[in-house]
Amino acid sequence: MSDNNKLTHSTDSTTIADLLERLLDKGVVISGDIRIRLVEVELLTLEIRLLICSVDKAVEMGLDWWSGNPAFDSRARVATSVPVADVEERLQRLETRLAAVPPVIEATHI
């Protein structure tokens, strides 16, 4: 058997973990548009953009929409919530002002 007929095997293999790590490190963008038209009139356009990357990579690219959003950031949730004592104080002031206003009596014609 000659050297030209030898089988060679690849020793480099990529695991799913390696592939996922590379994908999240570099990022990937998937985009597509869906257009629905009827008799040359565009009825609906959907532009779909999907970015898959790590959080660190997203922040590096300036995509940190979750930061400061109360739905995703517990620190923002605490910062935007109004203390109950403040609400009760405001309610008390409003009730006091309302009690000081004379009632309005409407005359009805019979």
DSSP file (Angstrom, degrees, kcal/mol; ACC not computed):
  #  RESIDUE AA STRUCTURE BP1 BP2  ACC     N-H-->O    O-->H-N    N-H-->O    O-->H-N    TCO  KAPPA ALPHA  PHI   PSI    X-CA   Y-CA   Z-CA
    1    1 A M              0   0    0      0, 0.0     2,-0.1     0, 0.0     5,-0.0   0.000 360.0 360.0 360.0 131.5    0.0    0.0    0.0
    2    2 A S    >   -     0   0    0      1,-0.1     3,-1.1     4,-0.0     4,-0.1  -0.376 360.0-111.0 -86.4 166.0    1.4    3.4   -1.0
    3    3 A D  G >  S+     0   0    0      1,-0.2     3,-1.0     2,-0.2    -1,-0.1   0.728 112.4  67.6 -66.9 -22.3    1.5    6.5    1.1
    4    4 A N  G 3  S+     0   0    0      1,-0.2    -1,-0.2     3,-0.0     0, 0.0   0.738  97.4  52.5 -70.9 -22.6   -1.1    8.2   -1.2
    5    5 A N  G <  S+     0   0    0     -3,-1.1    -1,-0.2     2,-0.1    -2,-0.2   0.353  80.8 121.7 -96.2   4.9   -3.8    5.8   -0.1
    6    6 A K    <   -     0   0    0     -3,-1.0     2,-0.4    -4,-0.1    -3,-0.0  -0.409  60.7-127.5 -71.2 143.4   -3.5    6.3    3.6
    7    7 A L        -     0   0    0     -2,-0.1     2,-0.4     2,-0.0    -1,-0.1  -0.722  21.8-156.1 -87.5 139.9   -6.5    7.6    5.5
    8    8 A T        -     0   0    0     -2,-0.4     2,-0.4     2,-0.0     0, 0.0  -0.930   0.7-154.1-117.7 143.9   -6.0   10.6    7.7
    9    9 A H        -     0   0    0     -2,-0.4     2,-0.4     2,-0.0    -2,-0.0  -0.922  20.4-119.8-116.0 140.8   -8.1   11.5   10.7
   10   10 A S        -     0   0    0     -2,-0.4    -2,-0.0     1,-0.1     0, 0.0  -0.634  18.9-170.1 -78.4 131.0   -8.6   15.0   12.0
   11   11 A T        +     0   0    0     -2,-0.4     2,-0.6     2,-0.0    -1,-0.1   0.617  66.0  86.9 -94.5 -15.2   -7.4   15.5   15.5
   12   12 A D        +     0   0    0      2,-0.0     2,-0.4     0, 0.0    -2,-0.1  -0.761  57.2 170.1 -85.9 120.0   -9.0   18.9   15.9
   13   13 A S        -     0   0    0     -2,-0.6     2,-0.5     0, 0.0    -2,-0.0  -0.973  24.9-142.5-130.4 148.7  -12.6   18.6   17.0
   14   14 A T        -     0   0    0     -2,-0.4     2,-0.2     4,-0.0    -2,-0.0  -0.931  14.1-151.6-112.0 126.9  -14.9   21.3   18.2
   15   15 A T     >  -     0   0    0     -2,-0.5     4,-2.3     1,-0.1     5,-0.2  -0.477  30.7-108.2 -89.2 166.9  -17.4   20.6   20.9
   16   16 A I  H  > S+     0   0    0      1,-0.2     4,-2.8     2,-0.2     5,-0.2   0.884 121.2  55.3 -59.9 -38.7  -20.7   22.3   21.3
   17   17 A A  H  > S+     0   0    0      2,-0.2     4,-2.4     1,-0.2    -1,-0.2   0.909 108.0  47.7 -63.0 -42.2  -19.3   24.3   24.3
   18   18 A D  H  > S+     0   0    0      2,-0.2     4,-2.3     1,-0.2    -1,-0.2   0.917 113.2  48.5 -63.7 -43.0  -16.4   25.6   22.2
   19   19 A L  H  X S+     0   0    0     -4,-2.3     4,-2.4     1,-0.2    -2,-0.2   0.913 112.3  48.0 -64.1 -43.6  -18.8   26.6   19.4
   20   20 A L  H  X S+     0   0    0     -4,-2.8     4,-2.7     2,-0.2     5,-0.2   0.898 110.2  52.4 -64.7 -40.8  -21.2   28.3   21.8
   21   21 A E  H  X S+     0   0    0     -4,-2.4     4,-2.1    -5,-0.2    -2,-0.2   0.918 111.9  45.6 -61.8 -43.9  -18.3   30.2   23.4
   22   22 A R  H  X S+     0   0    0     -4,-2.3     4,-2.6     2,-0.2     5,-0.4   0.906 112.6  51.4 -64.5 -41.7  -17.1   31.4   20.1
   23   23 A L  H  X S+     0   0    0     -4,-2.4     4,-2.9     1,-0.2    -2,-0.2   0.931 113.8  42.5 -61.9 -47.4  -20.6   32.4   19.0
   24   24 A L  H  < S+     0   0    0     -4,-2.7    30,-2.3     1,-0.2    -1,-0.2   0.842 115.1  51.1 -70.1 -32.8  -21.3   34.4   22.2
   25   25 A D  H  < S+     0   0    0     -4,-2.1    -2,-0.2    -5,-0.2    -1,-0.2   0.919 124.6  25.6 -70.1 -44.3  -17.8   36.0   22.1
   26   26 A K  H  < S-     0   0    0     -4,-2.6    -2,-0.2    -5,-0.2    -3,-0.2   0.851 102.4-143.9 -88.5 -38.5  -18.1   37.2   18.5
   27   27 A G     <  -     0   0    0     -4,-2.9     2,-0.3    -5,-0.4    26,-0.2   0.062   4.3-131.1  88.4 156.7  -21.8   37.4   18.1
   28   28 A V  E     -A   52   0A   0     24,-1.9    24,-2.7    -4,-0.1     2,-0.5  -0.994   7.3-149.3-145.3 142.9  -24.0   36.7   15.2
   29   29 A V  E     -A   51   0A   0     -2,-0.3     2,-0.5    22,-0.2    22,-0.2  -0.957   8.7-171.0-116.7 129.5  -26.8   38.7   13.6
   30   30 A I  E     +A   50   0A   0     20,-3.1    20,-3.2    -2,-0.5     2,-0.3  -0.981  16.4 172.4-116.7 126.8  -29.7   37.1   11.8
   31   31 A S  E     +A   49   0A   0     -2,-0.5     2,-0.3    18,-0.2    18,-0.2  -0.955   7.7 156.2-136.6 155.4  -32.0   39.4    9.9
   32   32 A G  E     -A   48   0A   0     16,-2.4    16,-3.2    -2,-0.3     2,-0.4  -0.963  25.7-136.6-169.5 156.7  -34.9   39.1    7.5
   33   33 A D  E     -A   47   0A   0     -2,-0.3     2,-0.5    14,-0.2    14,-0.2  -0.959   8.0-161.1-123.9 140.8  -37.9   41.0    6.2
   34   34 A I  E     -A   46   0A   0     12,-2.8    12,-2.9    -2,-0.4     2,-0.5  -0.988  12.6-176.6-120.7 124.3  -41.4   39.8    5.7
   35   35 A R  E     -A   45   0A   0     -2,-0.5     2,-0.6    10,-0.2    10,-0.2  -0.980  11.5-161.5-124.6 130.7  -43.6   41.8    3.4
   36   36 A I  E     +A   44   0A   0      8,-2.9     7,-2.8    -2,-0.5     8,-1.5  -0.951  18.6 177.8-111.4 121.0  -47.3   41.1    2.6
   37   37 A R  E     -A   42   0A   0     -2,-0.6     2,-0.4     5,-0.3     5,-0.2  -0.929  16.8-168.5-125.5 146.6  -48.6   42.8   -0.5
   38   38 A L  E >  S-A   41   0A   0      3,-2.5     3,-1.3    -2,-0.4    -2,-0.0  -0.962  78.4 -19.0-135.6 117.4  -51.9   42.7   -2.2
   39   39 A V  T 3  S-     0   0    0     -2,-0.4    -1,-0.1     1,-0.3     3,-0.1   0.934 128.2 -50.3  50.2  55.3  -52.2   44.1   -5.8
   40   40 A E  T 3  S+     0   0    0      1,-0.2     2,-0.6    -3,-0.0    -1,-0.3   0.621 114.5 118.6  61.9  15.8  -49.0   46.1   -5.4
   41   41 A V  E <   -A   38   0A   0     -3,-1.3    -3,-2.5     0, 0.0     2,-0.6  -0.959  63.5-135.3-112.7 121.1  -50.1   47.6   -2.1
   42   42 A E  E     +A   37   0A   0     -2,-0.6    -5,-0.3    -5,-0.2     3,-0.1  -0.643  27.4 174.3 -78.1 117.8  -47.9   46.8    0.8
   43   43 A L  E     +     0   0A   0     -7,-2.8     2,-0.3    -2,-0.6    -6,-0.2   0.811  63.4   9.7 -92.2 -35.4  -50.1   45.8    3.7
   44   44 A L  E     -A   36   0A   0     -8,-1.5    -8,-2.9     2,-0.0     2,-0.4  -0.992  54.4-171.0-152.1 136.6  -47.6   44.7    6.3
   45   45 A T  E     -A   35   0A   0     -2,-0.3     2,-0.5   -10,-0.2   -10,-0.2  -0.993   4.8-172.6-129.9 126.1  -43.8   44.8    6.7
   46   46 A L  E     -A   34   0A   0    -12,-2.9   -12,-2.8    -2,-0.4     2,-0.6  -0.976   5.5-164.1-116.6 121.5  -42.0   43.0    9.5
   47   47 A E  E     -A   33   0A   0     -2,-0.5     2,-0.5   -14,-0.2   -14,-0.2  -0.928  11.5-166.0-105.8 116.7  -38.3   43.7    9.9
   48   48 A I  E     +A   32   0A   0    -16,-3.2   -16,-2.4    -2,-0.6     2,-0.4  -0.898  12.1 173.5-110.4 124.4  -36.7   41.0   12.1
   49   49 A R  E     -A   31   0A   0     -2,-0.5     2,-0.5   -18,-0.2   -18,-0.2  -0.995   5.7-174.8-130.1 126.2  -33.3   41.4   13.5
   50   50 A L  E     -A   30   0A   0    -20,-3.2   -20,-3.1    -2,-0.4     2,-0.5  -0.984   3.7-168.7-124.9 124.5  -31.9   38.9   16.0
   51   51 A L  E     -A   29   0A   0     -2,-0.5     2,-0.6   -22,-0.2   -22,-0.2  -0.959   1.1-169.4-114.4 124.6  -28.5   39.4   17.7
   52   52 A I  E     +A   28   0A   0    -24,-2.7   -24,-1.9    -2,-0.5     2,-0.3  -0.960  34.0 115.8-115.2 116.9  -27.0   36.5   19.6
   53   53 A C        -     0   0    0     -2,-0.6   -29,-0.2   -26,-0.2   -28,-0.2  -0.958  63.8 -76.9-163.4 175.0  -24.0   37.4   21.8
   54   54 A S     >  -     0   0    0    -30,-2.3     4,-2.3    -2,-0.3     5,-0.1  -0.376  42.1-112.9 -77.9 162.7  -22.9   37.5   25.4
   55   55 A V  H  > S+     0   0    0      1,-0.2     4,-2.6     2,-0.2     5,-0.2   0.902 118.7  54.1 -62.2 -41.0  -24.0   40.3   27.7
   56   56 A D  H  > S+     0   0    0      1,-0.2     4,-2.1     2,-0.2    -1,-0.2   0.909 109.4  47.1 -60.2 -42.2  -20.4   41.6   27.9
   57   57 A K  H  > S+     0   0    0      2,-0.2     4,-1.7   -33,-0.2    -1,-0.2   0.892 111.0  52.1 -66.6 -39.5  -20.2   41.8   24.1
   58   58 A A  H  <>S+     0   0    0     -4,-2.3     5,-3.1     2,-0.2     4,-0.4   0.922 110.8  47.1 -63.1 -44.0  -23.6   43.6   24.0
   59   59 A V  H ><5S+     0   0    0     -4,-2.6     3,-1.2     1,-0.2    -1,-0.2   0.898 109.1  55.1 -63.7 -39.7  -22.5   46.2   26.5
   60   60 A E  H 3<5S+     0   0    0     -4,-2.1    -1,-0.2     1,-0.3    -2,-0.2   0.850 109.0  47.8 -60.2 -34.9  -19.3   46.6   24.5
   61   61 A M  T 3<5S-     0   0    0     -4,-1.7    -1,-0.3     2,-0.1    -2,-0.2   0.486 123.2-106.6 -84.9  -3.4  -21.4   47.4   21.4
   62   62 A G  T < 5S+     0   0    0     -3,-1.2     2,-1.0    -4,-0.4    -3,-0.2   0.646  79.1 131.7  88.7  15.1  -23.5   49.8   23.4
   63   63 A L      < +     0   0    0     -5,-3.1    -1,-0.2    -6,-0.2     3,-0.1  -0.740  14.0 132.7-102.7  84.9  -26.6   47.6   23.6
   64   64 A D    >   +     0   0    0     -2,-1.0     3,-1.5    -5,-0.1    -1,-0.1  -0.354  11.4 146.4-128.1  53.5  -27.6   47.7   27.3
   65   65 A W  T 3   +     0   0    0      1,-0.3    -1,-0.1     3,-0.1    -2,-0.0   0.701  69.6  61.0 -63.2 -21.4  -31.3   48.4   27.0
   66   66 A W  T >  S+     0   0    0     -3,-0.1     3,-1.4     2,-0.1     2,-0.4   0.695  80.7  98.9 -80.4 -18.6  -31.9   46.3   30.2
   67   67 A S  T <  S+     0   0    0     -3,-1.5    -3,-0.1     1,-0.3     6,-0.0  -0.562  98.1   6.5 -73.3 123.6  -29.8   48.6   32.3
   68   68 A G  T 3  S+     0   0    0     -2,-0.4    -1,-0.3     1,-0.3    -2,-0.1   0.401  96.2 126.7  85.6  -3.3  -32.1   51.1   34.2
   69   69 A N    X>  -     0   0    0     -3,-1.4     4,-2.6     1,-0.1     3,-1.9  -0.800  56.4-146.4 -89.2 117.8  -35.2   49.3   33.0
   70   70 A P  T 34 S+     0   0    0      0, 0.0     7,-0.2     0, 0.0    -1,-0.1   0.754  96.2  61.2 -58.0 -24.8  -37.4   48.5   36.0
   71   71 A A  T 34 S+     0   0    0      1,-0.2     3,-0.1     5,-0.1    -5,-0.1   0.768 122.3  20.1 -71.3 -24.0  -38.6   45.3   34.4
   72   72 A F  T <4 S+     0   0    0     -3,-1.9     2,-0.6    -6,-0.3    -1,-0.2   0.576 116.6  63.9-120.2 -16.0  -35.1   43.9   34.2
   73   73 A D     X  -     0   0    0     -4,-2.6     4,-1.8     1,-0.1     3,-0.4  -0.937  55.9-163.3-121.9 111.5  -33.0   45.8   36.7
   74   74 A S  H  > S+     0   0    0     -2,-0.6     4,-1.9     1,-0.2     5,-0.2   0.817  92.7  57.6 -64.4 -30.1  -33.8   45.4   40.4
   75   75 A R  H  > S+     0   0    0      1,-0.2     4,-2.0     2,-0.2    -1,-0.2   0.884 107.6  47.3 -66.7 -36.9  -31.8   48.6   41.3
   76   76 A A  H  > S+     0   0    0     -3,-0.4     4,-1.9     2,-0.2    -2,-0.2   0.860 108.3  56.2 -69.9 -35.4  -33.9   50.6   38.9
   77   77 A R  H  X S+     0   0    0     -4,-1.8     4,-1.0    -8,-0.2    -2,-0.2   0.915 110.6  43.6 -62.5 -43.7  -37.1   49.1   40.4
   78   78 A V  H  < S+     0   0    0     -4,-1.9     3,-0.3     1,-0.2    -1,-0.2   0.894 112.9  52.3 -68.2 -40.8  -36.1   50.3   43.8
   79   79 A A  H  < S+     0   0    0     -4,-2.0    -1,-0.2     1,-0.2    -2,-0.2   0.818 113.2  43.1 -68.1 -30.4  -35.0   53.7   42.6
   80   80 A T  H  < S+     0   0    0     -4,-1.9     2,-0.2    -5,-0.1    -1,-0.2   0.603  91.0  99.3 -93.4 -11.5  -38.3   54.4   40.8
   81   81 A S  S  < S-     0   0    0     -4,-1.0    -4,-0.0    -3,-0.3    -3,-0.0  -0.547  71.2-131.1 -78.8 142.2  -40.6   53.2   43.4
   82   82 A V        -     0   0    0     -2,-0.2    -2,-0.1     1,-0.1     5,-0.1  -0.773  26.8-111.5 -92.1 130.3  -42.2   55.8   45.7
   83   83 A P     >  -     0   0    0      0, 0.0     4,-1.6     0, 0.0     3,-0.5  -0.304  20.2-125.9 -60.4 144.9  -42.1   55.1   49.4
   84   84 A V  H  > S+     0   0    0      1,-0.2     4,-2.7     2,-0.2     5,-0.2   0.861 108.9  60.1 -60.9 -37.6  -45.5   54.3   51.0
   85   85 A A  H  > S+     0   0    0      1,-0.2     4,-2.2     2,-0.2    -1,-0.2   0.883 104.0  50.4 -60.0 -38.9  -45.0   57.0   53.6
   86   86 A D  H  > S+     0   0    0     -3,-0.5     4,-2.2     2,-0.2    -1,-0.2   0.898 111.0  48.4 -65.8 -40.4  -44.7   59.7   50.8
   87   87 A V  H  X S+     0   0    0     -4,-1.6     4,-2.4     2,-0.2    -2,-0.2   0.918 111.8  49.2 -66.3 -43.0  -47.9   58.4   49.2
   88   88 A E  H  X S+     0   0    0     -4,-2.7     4,-2.2     2,-0.2    -2,-0.2   0.897 111.1  50.4 -63.8 -39.8  -49.8   58.4   52.5
   89   89 A E  H  X S+     0   0    0     -4,-2.2     4,-2.2    -5,-0.2    -1,-0.2   0.918 111.3  47.8 -63.7 -43.5  -48.5   62.0   53.3
   90   90 A R  H  X S+     0   0    0     -4,-2.2     4,-2.2     1,-0.2    -2,-0.2   0.909 111.1  51.0 -64.4 -41.8  -49.7   63.2   49.9
   91   91 A L  H  X S+     0   0    0     -4,-2.4     4,-2.5     1,-0.2    -1,-0.2   0.897 109.0  51.5 -62.0 -41.4  -53.1   61.5   50.3
   92   92 A Q  H  X S+     0   0    0     -4,-2.2     4,-2.2     2,-0.2    -1,-0.2   0.910 109.5  49.8 -63.0 -42.9  -53.5   63.2   53.7
   93   93 A R  H  X S+     0   0    0     -4,-2.2     4,-2.2     2,-0.2    -2,-0.2   0.906 111.8  48.7 -62.6 -41.4  -52.7   66.6   52.2
   94   94 A L  H  X S+     0   0    0     -4,-2.2     4,-2.4     1,-0.2    -2,-0.2   0.904 111.0  49.4 -66.2 -41.2  -55.2   66.1   49.4
   95   95 A E  H  X S+     0   0    0     -4,-2.5     4,-2.1     2,-0.2    -1,-0.2   0.887 110.4  51.2 -65.4 -37.8  -57.9   65.0   51.8
   96   96 A T  H  X S+     0   0    0     -4,-2.2     4,-1.1     2,-0.2    -2,-0.2   0.917 112.1  46.2 -64.0 -44.2  -57.3   68.0   54.1
   97   97 A R  H  X S+     0   0    0     -4,-2.2     4,-0.6     1,-0.2     3,-0.2   0.886 111.7  51.9 -65.7 -38.5  -57.6   70.4   51.1
   98   98 A L  H >< S+     0   0    0     -4,-2.4     3,-0.8     1,-0.2    -1,-0.2   0.878 106.5  53.4 -66.5 -37.7  -60.7   68.6   49.9
   99   99 A A  H 3< S+     0   0    0     -4,-2.1    -1,-0.2     1,-0.2    -2,-0.2   0.790 104.5  56.7 -67.2 -27.1  -62.4   68.9   53.3
  100  100 A A  H 3< S+     0   0    0     -4,-1.1    -1,-0.2    -3,-0.2    -2,-0.2   0.647  86.8  92.9 -79.5 -15.1  -61.7   72.7   53.3
  101  101 A V  S << S-     0   0    0     -3,-0.8     3,-0.1    -4,-0.6    -3,-0.0  -0.669  82.4-122.4 -82.0 127.6  -63.6   73.2   50.0
  102  102 A P        -     0   0    0      0, 0.0    -2,-0.1     0, 0.0    -1,-0.1  -0.392  33.8-101.6 -67.4 146.9  -67.3   74.0   50.6
  103  103 A P        -     0   0    0      0, 0.0     2,-0.6     0, 0.0    -4,-0.0  -0.357  29.9-125.6 -68.6 148.8  -69.8   71.6   49.0
  104  104 A V        -     0   0    0     -3,-0.1     2,-0.6    -2,-0.0    -3,-0.0  -0.856  22.2-161.8 -98.2 123.8  -71.4   72.7   45.8
  105  105 A I        -     0   0    0     -2,-0.6     2,-0.5     2,-0.0     0, 0.0  -0.923   5.3-153.5-109.3 122.4  -75.2   72.6   45.9
  106  106 A E        -     0   0    0     -2,-0.6     2,-0.4     1,-0.0    -2,-0.0  -0.795  11.9-133.7 -96.5 133.9  -77.0   72.5   42.6
  107  107 A A        -     0   0    0     -2,-0.5     2,-0.4     2,-0.0    -2,-0.0  -0.713  18.9-152.4 -84.0 132.6  -80.5   73.9   42.4
  108  108 A T        -     0   0    0     -2,-0.4     2,-0.5     2,-0.0     0, 0.0  -0.878   8.4-135.1-106.6 139.2  -82.8   71.7   40.5
  109  109 A H              0   0    0     -2,-0.4    -2,-0.0     1,-0.1     0, 0.0  -0.796 360.0 360.0 -94.5 128.2  -85.8   73.0   38.7
  110  110 A I              0   0    0     -2,-0.5    -1,-0.1     0, 0.0    -2,-0.0   0.396 360.0 360.0-103.8 360.0  -89.1   71.2   39.2
